[in-house]
């Protein structure tokens, strides 16, 4: 059973930065795929960034160039570095893991970009 805890969210000014952290306990297989999703009020849940154990990454077009996903396999952590944040980035961000598809989800961390 995988346990996931996200942290690092909060209130930030437009143009600012935040780093989200995800601590995931589980087997090597259960956390092979890790990613960040977000859901804003009135919007569909969308994939922000994804990374596999070997390192290949994928990003949503809206965040390319501004956000970077990385993982620390030794500590079972995945991070999302967010720069040049915009009000439209405001959402609840969720960390997800799985063997091939995402089956394990955290509780989410709120990111609010506002003046």
C-alpha positions as CSV (number, residue, x, y, z in Angstrom):
1,X,0.0,0.0,0.0
2,X,1.4,3.4,-1.1
3,X,1.3,6.4,1.1
4,X,1.7,9.8,-0.5
5,X,2.2,13.2,1.2
6,X,2.5,16.4,-0.7
7,X,3.9,19.7,0.7
8,X,5.2,23.0,-0.4
9,X,2.0,24.7,-1.6
10,X,1.0,28.1,-0.5
11,X,0.3,31.7,-1.5
12,X,2.8,33.3,-3.9
13,X,2.9,36.5,-5.9
14,X,2.7,36.4,-9.7
15,X,6.1,35.7,-11.1
16,X,7.2,34.0,-8.0
17,X,8.4,30.4,-7.4
18,X,7.5,27.4,-5.3
19,X,8.8,23.9,-5.0
20,X,6.4,21.1,-4.4
21,X,7.6,18.0,-2.7
22,X,6.0,14.5,-2.7
23,X,7.1,11.8,-0.3
24,X,5.9,8.4,-1.5
25,X,6.4,5.1,0.4
26,X,6.1,1.9,-1.6
27,X,7.9,-0.6,-3.6
28,X,10.1,0.2,-6.5
29,X,7.4,-1.0,-8.9
30,X,4.5,0.9,-7.3
31,X,6.4,4.2,-7.6
32,X,7.9,3.6,-11.1
33,X,5.7,6.3,-12.6
34,X,5.3,9.5,-10.7
35,X,3.6,12.7,-11.6
36,X,1.9,15.9,-10.7
37,X,-1.7,16.7,-11.5
38,X,-3.7,19.8,-10.8
39,X,-7.3,20.9,-10.7
40,X,-8.5,24.4,-10.6
41,X,-12.0,25.5,-9.7
42,X,-14.3,24.9,-12.7
43,X,-11.6,23.1,-14.6
44,X,-10.8,19.5,-15.5
45,X,-8.0,17.7,-13.7
46,X,-4.9,17.9,-15.9
47,X,-1.5,16.3,-15.9
48,X,1.2,18.9,-15.2
49,X,4.3,16.8,-15.4
50,X,5.4,13.2,-15.3
51,X,8.6,11.3,-14.7
52,X,9.5,7.6,-14.6
53,X,12.2,5.8,-12.6
54,X,14.7,6.1,-15.5
55,X,14.1,9.8,-15.8
56,X,12.1,10.4,-19.0
57,X,9.8,13.4,-18.4
58,X,6.7,14.9,-20.0
59,X,5.1,18.3,-19.5
60,X,1.8,19.9,-20.2
61,X,2.2,22.6,-22.9
62,X,1.0,25.3,-20.5
63,X,3.9,24.7,-18.1
64,X,6.8,23.9,-20.4
65,X,9.7,26.2,-19.7
66,X,8.4,27.2,-16.3
67,X,8.2,24.0,-14.4
68,X,10.6,21.1,-13.8
69,X,9.9,17.7,-12.4
70,X,12.6,15.7,-10.8
71,X,12.9,12.7,-8.5
72,X,15.2,11.5,-5.8
73,X,15.0,7.7,-5.9
74,X,17.2,7.2,-2.9
75,X,14.7,9.1,-0.8
76,X,11.5,8.2,-2.6
77,X,10.8,11.8,-3.4
78,X,9.5,13.7,-6.4
79,X,9.6,17.4,-6.8
80,X,8.0,20.1,-9.0
81,X,9.9,23.3,-9.3
82,X,7.6,26.0,-10.4
83,X,8.9,29.3,-11.7
84,X,7.3,32.4,-13.2
85,X,4.0,31.5,-11.7
86,X,0.8,32.9,-13.1
87,X,-2.7,33.3,-11.6
88,X,-3.9,30.6,-13.9
89,X,-1.5,28.2,-12.1
90,X,-3.8,28.4,-9.1
91,X,-5.0,24.9,-8.3
92,X,-4.8,22.0,-6.0
93,X,-1.8,20.0,-7.0
94,X,-1.8,16.2,-6.5
95,X,1.1,13.8,-6.5
96,X,0.4,10.4,-8.1
97,X,2.3,7.1,-8.5
98,X,1.8,3.8,-10.1
99,X,3.4,0.9,-11.9
100,X,2.2,1.8,-15.4
101,X,-0.7,4.1,-14.7
102,X,-1.5,6.3,-11.8
103,X,-3.3,4.4,-9.1
104,X,-2.1,6.1,-5.9
105,X,-2.9,9.7,-5.0
106,X,-2.0,12.1,-2.3
107,X,-4.4,14.5,-0.6
108,X,-3.2,17.5,-2.6
109,X,-1.6,20.8,-1.7
110,X,-3.1,24.2,-2.6
111,X,-1.1,26.6,-4.8
112,X,-2.5,30.1,-5.0
113,X,-0.9,32.7,-7.3
114,X,-2.3,36.1,-6.5
115,X,-1.3,39.7,-5.6
